[in-house]
Amino acid sequence: MSEDDSELERLKAKRLAEMQKNITSKEKSEQTPETTEPAKEKSKNPRDSLVSKLGFRGIEVLENAEFQFPNETKMIIVKLSELIKTGEINEIIDGGQLLSLFRSIGLNIRMATKISVEKDGKFVSLSDKLGTKSSDEADET
C-alpha cells in the first residue's frame, strides 16, 4: 500500500508544480498593459492573442512549432487568432490540444521528453537513476 501512497504523493507534487507554474505565467501575462486595455486588444498581433488563450505547456508547444516549422506555424497562428477574435474559440488551449492540432494537419512537432523517477524522496531523471544503480551494485559486491 505504501507504493500506491508514494505514487499518489508523486502525482500530487507534480500537479502542484504545474499549477504553480501556470499561476506565475498567468500573473506575468496579467501584468502587461495590453491585457488591461480592451482598445489595444484589437491591435494585438495574432501571436499575442493566441498566447493569451494558451494553457499548461501551450507556449512550449507553440515555441517548438515556431522553431521547427516557422512558415506553417505563422499561418496557423493567424487562423487561430481569427477564430479567437470571432469567438469560435473561447476556451483555454493547453499544450496537448495544440500539439494534437499541429499533428492532425501533418506537422509532427517534436517535444523534449524527460522521464523522472522517485529515489530517496527526490525526483531524478531515469538516466541518472540507472547510472547510479549500476555504481551502487558495484559497491555492494
Phi, psi and omega in degrees: 000331181292331177294319176296319179297318181291324177295318178297316179297321178297315179295321178297317180296319179296314180295321178297318178296321178296317181295319178296321178296318178297318181296315181293321179291325178292320178297319178297319180289330178286338181283343180287140183292338182296325183283342181272340182252113181293335179295325180282343182296329179291329183266004178299147174285160185301324182296318180297320180292326177290315181301326180293341180257003182273139179256215185304122178063010179294319180294322178299316179294317180298316180295320176297318180296318179296324180287318186276325181224072188298315184291314181295321182294323178301317180295319181292321179299315180299314182295316179296321180293326175296317179295325178292316181295325179280350178090003179290331173246114180233000177259167178285136180258116179273173184299322180296318179293318180294319178298319177297321178298310180300316182290327180292336178261010172098008178259107181273090180286125178270133180243146176291133182240135179224130178254123179247145176232160180269131177221120180055039177080005180236153177267126178231155179292154182299322180295322177294318180297316180293324179292318181284333180295318181291326178286329176294321180294326179293327179291326184286333184273000000 
